[in-house]
Amino acid sequence: MSEEKKFDRGSALSIFGSDRKEDFVALILALVIAFGVFVSY
């Protein structure tokens, strides 16, 4: 057991290189969707 197992969070499915950028884009999209729902009702 010389090699250490690293937990993979599914980064292979990500279109972004870094998790920070992916989280930031997800936050922006969530705000845009919430604003759209707020305006439409």
N, C-alpha and C positions, 0 to 999 in steps of 0.2 A: 504493500500500500504506500508506495513512495510518491505516486502522483496524487495531487490534491484535487478533490472534486469541487468544481465551482458551480454555483447555482445559476442556471440560465433563466432569465426572465422573459424569454421569447424575443430577444433583440433581433433575431434573424428575420422576424416578420416586420420589423420597423423600417420605414423608409427614411428615417433620420439617423444620423451617425451617433448622436448623443441622446441620452434619456432626458437631459435637461431641456433640450430643444423640443423634443417630442411632448413633454409635459407642458411647455409654454404654448405650443400650438394647440394642444387639447384644451387648455384654459381659454384661449382666445375663441376657439370654436364654440365652447360651452357658453361663453358670454354672448356671442353673436346669436346663438339659438335662443337663449333666455331673453334677449332683447327683442327678437322677432316674435316670440310668444307673447311678451308683454305688450308689444305694439298692436298685435293682431286682436287682442281681447279687450 
